[in-house]
Amino acid sequence: MTIAGGVLGAVFATAGMLLHDAWGGARVPLAIGLGAVTLLYALSEVGFISLPVPGRSWQVPASWVRNGFYRSAVIFGGTVGLGVFTRIPYASLPVLLAWLVVSGNPVYGVAAGLVYGGTRALSIYSSANIKETDQLVGWNQRIMAMIPAVHRWTGFALAMFAAYLLLAPNV
């Protein structure tokens, strides 16, 4: 998941870098427009408004994870880590990908993608030492109970990023 996230970030940022010549001076207006969208998604994450998060609700087929541990891990992690093929639970990913295109910096793209993929895999990393099914179920329930708080944290982070995008071009 972590590596796939890094690849995804690199692809979006490289696409932005290649588009920069075509955009001319439109980068600042694009950043401001993204700031406005980011602010709306921040409000959605904390529950003030309701916006759909772009993405697909496709699930990895069970047959993909029945072909040996390492092969299954690569297939599952590579697909889920990309984030764009499966359900996206937080608005931060589409905002991140849009920012990577606007910024057009592949180094930031790789770094941000690695952080995204690693964060998406935290539940897997944190359960690596759990051996019993009951313990794993309990751990999963504790993670699921944290979802409302994570949406609030995501909303706060998006609000801070929106402020940066809206104010930075004027500083």
C-alpha positions in Angstrom: 0.0 0.0 0.0 2.8 2.4 0.9 4.7 1.8 -2.3 1.5 2.0 -4.4 0.7 5.3 -2.7 4.1 6.7 -3.7 3.7 5.6 -7.3 0.2 7.2 -7.4 1.6 10.5 -6.0 4.5 10.5 -8.5 2.1 9.9 -11.4 -0.2 12.7 -10.5 2.6 15.2 -9.8 4.4 14.3 -13.0 1.2 14.8 -15.0 0.9 18.2 -13.4 4.6 19.0 -14.2 3.9 18.1 -17.8 0.8 20.3 -17.9 2.5 23.4 -16.5 3.5 24.7 -19.8 0.0 24.4 -21.2 -1.4 26.2 -18.1 0.6 29.3 -18.5 -0.3 31.6 -15.6 -3.3 29.6 -14.4 -1.5 27.9 -11.6 -2.5 30.4 -8.9 -6.2 30.6 -9.9 -6.2 26.7 -10.0 -4.7 26.7 -6.5 -7.3 29.2 -5.2 -10.1 27.2 -6.8 -8.8 24.0 -5.2 -8.7 26.0 -1.9 -12.4 26.7 -2.2 -13.2 23.1 -3.0 -11.0 22.0 -0.1 -12.8 24.2 2.3 -16.1 22.7 1.2 -14.7 19.2 1.8 -13.5 20.3 5.2 -17.0 21.3 6.1 -18.3 18.0 4.8 -15.8 16.0 6.8 -16.9 17.6 10.1 -20.6 17.2 9.1 -21.7 20.7 8.4 -22.6 19.9 4.8 -22.8 16.7 2.8 -20.7 16.2 -0.3 -19.9 12.9 -2.1 -16.3 11.9 -2.1 -15.2 11.1 -5.7 -14.2 7.4 -6.0 -15.4 4.0 -6.7 -17.0 1.5 -4.3 -15.4 -1.4 -5.9 -14.0 -4.1 -3.5 -11.0 -6.3 -4.1 -12.3 -9.8 -5.1 -11.8 -12.5 -2.5 -10.1 -14.6 -5.0 -7.3 -12.1 -5.2 -6.2 -12.8 -1.7 -6.2 -16.5 -1.9 -3.1 -17.0 -4.0 -0.3 -17.2 -1.4 0.5 -14.7 1.3 3.1 -12.6 -0.6 1.4 -12.6 -3.9 -1.9 -11.7 -2.3 -0.2 -8.9 -0.2 1.3 -7.3 -3.4 -2.0 -7.5 -5.3 -4.2 -6.3 -2.5 -1.8 -3.6 -1.3 -1.1 -2.4 -4.8 -4.7 -2.1 -5.6 -5.9 -0.6 -2.3 -2.8 1.5 -1.8 -3.5 3.3 -5.1 -6.7 4.4 -3.5 -8.5 5.3 -6.8 -9.9 1.9 -7.6 -11.6 1.2 -4.2 -13.8 3.1 -1.8 -12.2 6.4 -0.6 -13.5 7.1 2.9 -12.0 10.6 3.3 -12.0 13.7 1.1 -8.3 14.2 1.7 -7.3 11.8 -1.2 -9.0 13.6 -4.1 -7.8 17.0 -2.7 -4.3 15.6 -2.4 -4.3 14.3 -5.9 -5.6 17.6 -7.3 -2.9 19.5 -5.4 -0.2 17.2 -6.8 -1.4 18.0 -10.3 -1.5 21.8 -9.5 1.9 21.8 -7.8 3.5 19.6 -10.4 6.4 18.6 -8.2 7.2 14.8 -8.5 9.3 14.8 -5.3 6.4 16.1 -3.3 4.2 13.6 -5.2 6.3 10.6 -4.1 6.6 11.9 -0.5 2.9 12.7 -0.2 1.9 9.4 -1.8 4.2 7.4 0.5 2.6 9.1 3.5 -0.9 8.5 2.1 -0.2 4.8 1.4 1.5 4.3 4.7 -1.4 5.9 6.6 -3.9 3.8 4.6 -1.9 0.7 5.7 -1.6 1.7 9.4 -4.3 -0.8 10.5 -2.4 -3.6 8.8 1.0 -2.5 10.2 -0.5 -2.1 13.7 -2.1 -5.6 13.6 1.0 -7.5 12.5 1.6 -9.1 15.9 -2.0 -10.2 16.5 -2.2 -14.0 16.3 -5.8 -14.7 17.5 -8.9 -14.1 15.5 -10.8 -12.7 18.6 -7.9 -10.2 19.2 -8.0 -9.1 15.5 -11.8 -8.6 15.6 -11.4 -6.5 18.8 -8.6 -4.5 17.2 -10.8 -3.9 14.1 -13.7 -2.8 16.3 -11.5 -0.2 18.1 -10.3 1.1 14.7 -13.8 1.4 13.4 -14.8 3.3 16.6 -12.2 5.9 15.7 -13.7 6.8 12.4 -15.7 9.8 13.6 -12.6 11.3 15.2 -10.6 10.7 12.1 -13.2 12.5 10.0 -12.9 15.5 12.4 -9.1 15.4 12.2 -9.3 15.2 8.4 -11.7 18.1 8.3 -9.3 20.2 10.5 -6.4 19.3 8.2 -8.4 20.1 5.1 -9.4 23.5 6.6 -5.8 24.3 7.3 -4.8 23.3 3.8 -7.7 25.4 2.4 -6.5 28.4 4.3 -3.0 27.9 2.9 -4.3 27.6 -0.7 -6.6 30.6 -0.3 -4.2 32.9 1.5 -0.7 31.9 0.2 -1.1 33.4 -3.3 -1.9 36.7 -1.7 1.0 36.8 0.8 
